[in-house]
């Protein structure tokens, strides 16, 4: 409850660097809030192959969803996983990469949960916010900072009332670093069929090819 979550994107059994960067930032945010850092990863044949790429970044609990039809990525199964997991775990923050997948998945999850989402953040910080209309002060909100109006100004966006506070960040914006403190490092392997409906697999990827930049 109220923990920080990072969605870890993968290519086959390789965790993307942007996810490791966000794990590093997520650990700092979790430490500042006094909560745990959780991570979630979904794919096919990933059990035992992704844990060592995620846990060293200070993850207290890793949810590994391993099942047929979860790789290559399609929208519906991954949306089902995050929506149902977040209903169960009730995180206060969720971070994901501003990639092709993140830009597809993030809005679907935030819409389903009626929470907010800020895209392409360049900074993430924790701080208070006072609503000038009501006079109410909120503590420990996620400052979602990003360029606006063509980069002419920098906007700080907050989401006082809805959870999780969601943000996407481009690769290379944050710096990744192995966590030097102690984290719980728990790994769980939930049953995929308890989170994903059979109808979610109606779309199938017939061919998957990734060209190196």
C-alpha positions in Angstrom: 0.0 0.0 0.0 1.2 3.5 -1.0 4.5 2.1 -2.4 6.4 3.2 -5.5 6.0 1.0 -8.5 8.1 0.8 -11.7 6.9 -1.1 -14.8 10.0 -2.8 -16.2 10.0 -3.1 -20.0 11.8 -6.0 -21.6 12.9 -7.2 -25.0 12.9 -10.9 -24.9 14.6 -11.6 -21.6 16.5 -8.3 -21.5 15.4 -5.5 -19.2 15.5 -2.1 -21.0 17.9 0.5 -19.7 15.2 3.1 -19.2 13.5 0.8 -16.7 16.8 0.4 -14.7 17.1 4.2 -14.7 13.6 4.5 -13.3 14.3 1.9 -10.7 17.2 4.0 -9.5 15.0 7.1 -9.3 12.1 5.1 -7.8 14.4 3.9 -5.0 15.3 7.5 -4.1 11.6 8.5 -4.1 10.7 5.5 -2.0 13.4 6.3 0.5 12.3 9.9 0.7 8.7 8.8 1.3 9.6 6.0 3.7 7.9 3.4 1.6 9.0 0.3 -0.4 10.0 0.2 -4.1 8.1 -2.5 -6.0 8.6 -3.5 -9.7 6.5 -5.4 -12.1 7.7 -7.2 -15.3 5.7 -9.3 -17.7 6.8 -11.6 -20.5 7.2 -15.1 -21.8 9.9 -17.4 -20.5 11.4 -14.8 -18.2 11.3 -16.6 -14.9 14.8 -16.8 -13.6 16.2 -14.6 -16.3 15.2 -11.0 -15.4 15.4 -11.0 -11.6 19.2 -10.3 -11.5 18.6 -7.3 -13.9 16.1 -5.7 -11.6 16.7 -6.5 -7.9 20.2 -4.8 -7.7 18.5 -1.4 -8.1 17.0 -1.5 -4.7 13.7 -3.4 -5.3 11.9 -4.6 -2.2 9.4 -6.7 -4.1 9.3 -7.8 -7.7 6.2 -9.2 -9.4 7.2 -11.5 -12.3 4.3 -12.3 -14.7 5.5 -15.2 -16.9 3.1 -16.6 -19.4 2.3 -17.4 -23.1 1.0 -14.3 -25.0 2.8 -11.7 -22.8 5.7 -11.3 -25.3 5.8 -9.7 -27.8 4.0 -6.8 -26.1 0.3 -6.3 -26.8 -1.9 -3.7 -25.1 -4.7 -5.7 -23.5 -2.8 -8.3 -21.4 -0.3 -5.8 -19.9 -3.1 -3.4 -19.2 -5.0 -6.1 -17.4 -2.0 -7.0 -15.3 -1.2 -3.5 -14.2 -4.8 -2.4 -13.6 -5.7 -5.5 -11.5 -2.3 -5.5 -9.7 -2.7 -1.8 -8.8 -6.3 -2.3 -7.6 -4.8 -4.9 -5.2 -1.6 -3.2 -4.2 -2.8 0.5 -4.3 0.5 2.2 -5.1 0.9 5.9 -4.7 3.4 6.3 -7.6 3.9 4.4 -10.9 6.8 5.1 -13.3 7.4 3.8 -16.8 9.5 4.6 -19.8 8.3 7.1 -22.4 8.9 4.5 -25.0 6.5 3.1 -27.7 5.2 0.7 -25.1 5.1 3.1 -22.2 3.2 5.7 -24.3 0.6 3.0 -25.2 0.4 1.3 -21.8 0.5 4.3 -19.5 -2.7 6.1 -20.8 -4.6 2.8 -20.8 -3.8 2.1 -17.2 -4.4 5.7 -16.0 -7.7 5.8 -17.8 -8.9 2.5 -16.3 -7.9 3.6 -12.8 -9.1 7.3 -13.4 -5.7 8.5 -12.2 -3.5 11.2 -13.8 -0.5 10.7 -16.1 2.2 13.1 -17.0 4.3 12.2 -20.1 7.9 12.9 -20.9 9.0 14.1 -17.5 12.5 15.4 -17.1 12.5 15.6 -13.3 10.6 13.9 -10.5 10.6 15.2 -6.9 8.6 15.0 -3.7 7.0 18.0 -2.1 3.9 19.7 -0.7 1.1 21.5 -2.6 -1.5 23.9 -1.4 -4.7 24.3 -3.3 -5.4 28.0 -3.5 -9.2 27.4 -4.0 -9.8 25.3 -1.0 -6.8 26.2 1.1 -6.0 22.5 1.6 -2.4 21.5 1.8 -1.2 18.1 0.5 2.1 16.6 1.7 4.5 14.3 -0.2 3.1 14.7 -3.6 5.0 13.7 -6.7 6.2 16.8 -8.6 6.0 15.7 -12.3 8.3 18.2 -14.0 8.4 18.6 -17.8 8.9 21.1 -20.6 5.7 22.8 -21.9 4.8 25.1 -24.8 7.6 24.0 -27.0 10.1 24.0 -24.2 9.7 27.7 -23.5 8.6 27.0 -19.9 9.0 24.2 -17.4 5.7 23.0 -15.9 5.4 21.3 -12.5 2.3 19.0 -12.4 0.8 17.5 -9.3 -2.0 15.0 -8.8 -3.4 15.6 -5.3 -6.5 13.3 -5.2 -6.1 10.3 -7.5 -3.8 7.4 -7.3 -1.4 6.2 -8.5 0.4 9.3 -9.6 1.8 8.2 -13.0 4.6 9.5 -15.0 6.7 8.5 -18.0 10.3 9.4 -18.5 12.5 9.2 -21.7 15.6 7.0 -21.7 18.7 8.8 -20.7 17.0 11.4 -18.6 17.7 9.7 -15.3 21.0 8.0 -14.3 21.0 4.3 -13.3 23.0 3.1 -10.4 23.1 -0.1 -8.4 21.6 0.5 -5.0 24.2 0.4 -2.2 21.7 0.1 0.7 19.7 -2.9 1.7 16.4 -3.9 0.1 14.1 -6.8 0.8 14.5 -8.3 -2.7 11.4 -10.4 -2.5 10.2 -12.0 -5.8 6.7 -13.3 -6.4 5.3 -15.1 -9.4 1.5 -14.4 -9.6 -0.8 -16.6 -11.7 -1.3 -14.7 -14.9 -4.8 -16.1 -15.5 -5.9 -14.5 -12.2 -5.1 -11.0 -13.7 -5.6 -11.4 -17.4 -8.9 -12.2 -19.1 -8.9 -14.7 -22.0 -10.4 -12.0 -24.2 -7.2 -10.0 -23.8 -5.3 -12.4 -26.1 -7.5 -11.8 -29.1 -4.7 -9.8 -30.8 -1.6 -11.8 -31.6 1.7 -10.6 -33.0 2.7 -12.7 -36.0 6.2 -11.3 -36.5 8.5 -9.3 -34.2 11.6 -7.6 -35.4 13.7 -5.0 -33.6 16.4 -3.0 -35.4 19.3 -1.7 -33.5 19.6 2.1 -33.5 
